[in-house]
Amino acid sequence: MQLEHSVADGVATVVINNPAKRNAMTADMWRALPPLLGTLAGDRAVRALVLTGAGPTFCAGADISTLREPGDEQQALAVRAEEALAGFPKPTLAAVRGYCVGGGSQLAAACDLRFAEEGALFGITPAKLGIVYPSSSTRRLVALVGPSAAKYLLFSGELIDTGRALRTGLVDEVLPAGELAGRVGEFTRVLVARSLLTQAAAKEFADGRTDRDAHWAERARGSGDTAEGVAAFLERRAPRFTYDV
């Protein structure tokens, strides 16, 4: 029961590994995610991050046995982990196979993008347990899929397939069985080749920041990425962007 990680070719991969419980998140795993993300965010070798599950399942949610513990600590841990993932300053992508339920959907929604393999199932299930879903998580879900689809998921706790998830905007791409890893590798190579300056600013603006125009204009002037991008275009070569957050 742990979070595993590796870094290769500019991409950090974090793997939720609790196969005995369909990769359910334990309290210790929720606690471990924010500091791990902090370390990876500060690693200059990391230009993008992929979150996935070990084996055929992404994450079946929180370990239900821990919900018997008194107080709201379990939910607070999950929210802190979710916010740390949402605040990761570089592009993030959830690669989803199998069940993506409860806390798994909470983590996937906190990523910038979600690619899923056909046959994956998504659900947000607090109504089955009499749990109040966190307000921050609810707002993020509404921003992603709209109020009607969010209410459908939250009110019913029903699982939806990849077709419906794609139509509602819960996922961005659906891949045939066996093709998810290849597509994620292909797309993250694209992300790594692009300007992190552009990506980091776009991520903040898309997430609703309205007070950072001057900040990013100053960063752009001092980064060298714009000059490099224009030069590479004129010289018909691949750019070598160097900006790092």
C-alpha positions as CSV (number, residue, x, y, z in Angstrom):
1,M,0.0,0.0,0.0
2,Q,2.0,3.0,-1.2
3,L,2.5,5.6,-3.8
4,E,5.3,4.8,-6.2
5,H,7.0,7.2,-8.5
6,S,9.6,7.5,-11.2
7,V,10.9,10.2,-13.5
8,A,11.9,9.6,-17.1
9,D,12.3,11.9,-20.1
10,G,10.8,14.8,-18.3
11,V,7.7,13.0,-17.1
12,A,7.1,12.1,-13.4
13,T,4.8,9.1,-13.1
14,V,3.0,8.5,-9.7
15,V,1.4,5.1,-9.3
16,I,-1.4,4.4,-6.7
17,N,-0.5,0.9,-5.5
18,N,-2.9,-0.9,-3.3
19,P,-4.0,-3.8,-5.5
20,A,-5.6,-5.8,-2.7
21,K,-8.3,-3.1,-2.4
22,R,-8.4,-1.9,-6.0
23,N,-5.9,0.9,-5.3
24,A,-8.1,2.4,-2.5
25,M,-6.3,5.3,-0.8
26,T,-5.4,4.7,2.8
27,A,-4.9,7.6,5.3
28,D,-1.1,7.2,5.0
29,M,-1.3,7.4,1.2
30,W,-3.4,10.6,1.4
31,R,-0.8,12.0,3.7
32,A,2.1,11.0,1.5
33,L,0.8,12.6,-1.7
34,P,1.3,16.4,-1.0
35,P,5.0,16.1,0.1
36,L,5.7,13.8,-2.9
37,L,4.1,16.3,-5.2
38,G,6.1,19.1,-3.6
39,T,9.4,17.2,-4.3
40,L,8.4,16.5,-7.9
41,A,7.4,20.1,-8.5
42,G,10.8,21.3,-7.4
43,D,12.6,18.8,-9.6
44,R,13.9,20.6,-12.7
45,A,13.9,17.3,-14.6
46,V,10.1,17.1,-14.3
47,R,8.1,18.9,-16.9
48,A,4.8,17.0,-16.6
49,L,3.2,14.5,-14.3
50,V,1.1,11.4,-14.9
51,L,-1.1,9.9,-12.2
52,T,-2.2,6.3,-12.6
53,G,-3.1,3.1,-10.8
54,A,-1.2,-0.2,-10.5
55,G,-2.7,-2.9,-12.7
56,P,-6.2,-2.8,-14.2
57,T,-7.7,-0.2,-11.8
58,F,-7.1,3.5,-11.3
59,C,-8.4,4.0,-7.8
60,A,-11.5,2.7,-6.1
61,G,-11.7,5.6,-3.7
62,A,-10.8,5.9,0.0
63,D,-10.2,2.8,2.0
64,I,-13.7,2.5,3.5
65,S,-12.4,0.8,6.6
66,T,-10.7,4.1,7.6
67,L,-14.0,5.9,7.5
68,R,-14.9,4.3,10.8
69,E,-12.3,6.5,12.4
70,P,-13.8,9.4,14.4
71,G,-13.9,13.0,13.1
72,D,-13.3,14.5,9.6
73,E,-9.6,13.7,9.4
74,Q,-10.0,11.3,6.4
75,Q,-11.9,13.9,4.3
76,A,-9.4,16.6,5.3
77,L,-6.5,14.4,4.2
78,A,-8.2,13.8,0.9
79,V,-8.9,17.4,0.3
80,R,-5.3,18.4,1.1
81,A,-4.1,15.8,-1.4
82,E,-6.5,16.9,-4.0
83,E,-5.5,20.6,-3.6
84,A,-1.8,19.7,-3.8
85,L,-2.5,17.9,-7.1
86,A,-4.6,20.7,-8.5
87,G,-1.9,23.2,-7.5
88,F,1.0,21.3,-9.1
89,P,2.6,24.0,-11.3
90,K,3.3,21.8,-14.3
91,P,0.8,19.9,-16.6
92,T,-0.8,16.8,-15.0
93,L,-2.6,14.0,-16.6
94,A,-4.6,11.1,-15.1
95,A,-4.3,7.8,-17.0
96,V,-7.4,5.8,-16.0
97,R,-8.1,2.1,-16.4
98,G,-10.9,0.3,-14.6
99,Y,-12.6,1.8,-11.6
100,C,-12.2,5.5,-11.0
101,V,-14.5,6.0,-8.1
102,G,-15.0,8.3,-5.1
103,G,-11.6,9.6,-4.0
104,G,-10.2,8.2,-7.3
105,S,-12.5,10.6,-9.3
106,Q,-11.6,13.3,-6.8
107,L,-7.9,12.9,-7.7
108,A,-8.6,12.5,-11.5
109,A,-10.7,15.7,-11.5
110,A,-7.8,17.6,-9.8
111,C,-5.5,16.7,-12.8
112,D,-5.4,19.0,-15.8
113,L,-6.4,16.3,-18.2
114,R,-7.8,12.8,-18.1
115,F,-7.2,10.0,-20.6
116,A,-9.2,6.8,-20.1
117,E,-9.1,3.3,-21.5
118,E,-12.4,1.9,-22.9
119,G,-14.2,0.0,-20.1
120,A,-13.2,2.4,-17.4
121,L,-16.0,3.4,-14.9
122,F,-16.4,6.7,-13.1
123,G,-18.4,7.5,-10.0
124,I,-18.6,9.8,-7.1
125,T,-20.3,7.9,-4.3
126,P,-20.7,9.9,-1.0
127,A,-24.5,9.6,-1.3
128,K,-24.2,5.9,-0.9
129,L,-22.5,6.5,2.5
130,G,-24.2,9.5,3.8
131,I,-21.1,11.6,3.5
132,V,-21.0,15.3,2.5
133,Y,-18.8,15.8,-0.5
134,P,-16.3,18.6,0.1
135,S,-17.3,22.0,-1.2
136,S,-13.9,22.6,-3.0
137,S,-14.3,19.2,-4.7
138,T,-17.9,19.9,-5.7
139,R,-16.9,23.2,-7.2
140,R,-14.1,21.6,-9.2
141,L,-16.4,18.9,-10.5
142,V,-19.0,21.6,-11.5
143,A,-16.3,23.6,-13.3
144,L,-15.3,20.4,-15.2
145,V,-18.7,18.9,-16.2
146,G,-21.3,21.6,-15.5
147,P,-23.9,21.7,-12.7
148,S,-26.4,19.2,-14.2
149,A,-23.8,16.4,-14.8
150,A,-22.2,17.1,-11.4
151,K,-25.6,16.8,-9.7
152,Y,-26.3,13.5,-11.6
153,L,-23.1,12.0,-10.3
154,L,-23.4,13.4,-6.7
155,F,-27.1,12.8,-6.2
156,S,-27.1,9.2,-7.5
157,G,-23.6,7.8,-6.9
158,E,-24.1,5.8,-10.1
159,L,-21.2,4.7,-12.2
160,I,-20.9,6.1,-15.7
161,D,-18.9,4.6,-18.6
162,T,-16.3,6.2,-20.8
163,G,-18.8,7.3,-23.4
164,R,-20.8,9.4,-21.0
165,A,-17.7,10.6,-19.3
166,L,-16.3,11.8,-22.6
167,R,-19.6,13.6,-23.5
168,T,-19.8,15.4,-20.2
169,G,-16.1,16.5,-20.2
170,L,-15.1,14.3,-17.3
171,V,-12.4,12.7,-19.6
172,D,-10.6,14.3,-22.6
173,E,-9.7,11.2,-24.6
174,V,-10.9,7.5,-24.6
175,L,-8.5,4.9,-26.0
176,P,-9.1,1.3,-27.1
177,A,-7.9,-1.4,-24.7
178,G,-4.1,-1.7,-24.8
179,E,-3.5,1.7,-26.3
180,L,-3.7,4.0,-23.2
181,A,0.0,3.8,-22.2
182,G,1.2,4.5,-25.7
183,R,-1.1,7.5,-26.2
184,V,-0.1,8.9,-22.7
185,G,3.5,8.5,-23.6
186,E,3.0,10.2,-27.0
187,F,1.1,13.1,-25.5
188,T,3.4,13.7,-22.6
189,R,6.3,13.9,-25.1
190,V,4.4,16.8,-26.7
191,L,3.9,18.5,-23.4
192,V,7.6,18.2,-22.5
193,A,8.6,19.7,-25.8
194,R,6.4,22.8,-25.3
195,S,7.1,26.0,-23.2
196,L,6.5,25.5,-19.5
197,L,6.2,29.2,-19.3
198,T,3.1,29.1,-21.5
199,Q,1.7,26.1,-19.7
200,A,2.2,27.4,-16.2
201,A,0.6,30.7,-17.0
202,A,-2.3,29.1,-19.0
203,K,-2.9,26.7,-16.1
204,E,-3.3,29.6,-13.6
205,F,-5.5,31.6,-15.9
206,A,-7.7,28.6,-16.8
207,D,-8.1,27.8,-13.1
208,G,-9.4,31.3,-12.5
209,R,-6.5,33.5,-11.4
210,T,-7.2,37.1,-12.3
211,D,-4.3,38.9,-10.5
212,R,-1.2,37.5,-12.3
213,D,-1.1,39.2,-15.7
214,A,1.8,41.5,-14.6
215,H,3.6,38.6,-13.0
216,W,3.5,36.4,-16.1
217,A,4.4,39.3,-18.4
218,E,7.5,39.9,-16.3
219,R,8.3,36.2,-16.4
220,A,7.9,36.2,-20.1
221,R,10.3,39.1,-20.6
222,G,13.0,37.5,-18.5
223,S,12.6,33.9,-19.5
224,G,14.1,33.7,-23.0
225,D,11.4,31.2,-24.1
226,T,9.8,33.7,-26.5
227,A,13.1,34.6,-28.2
228,E,13.9,30.9,-28.4
229,G,10.5,29.9,-29.8
230,V,10.6,32.6,-32.5
231,A,14.2,31.7,-33.4
232,A,13.4,28.0,-33.6
233,F,10.4,28.7,-35.9
234,L,12.5,30.9,-38.2
235,E,15.3,28.4,-38.3
236,R,12.9,25.5,-38.8
237,R,14.2,23.5,-35.8
238,A,12.7,22.2,-32.6
239,P,12.8,24.9,-29.8
240,R,14.9,24.3,-26.7
241,F,12.8,25.9,-24.0
242,T,14.5,26.5,-20.6
243,Y,11.9,28.2,-18.4
244,D,11.2,26.3,-15.1
245,V,8.8,27.2,-12.4
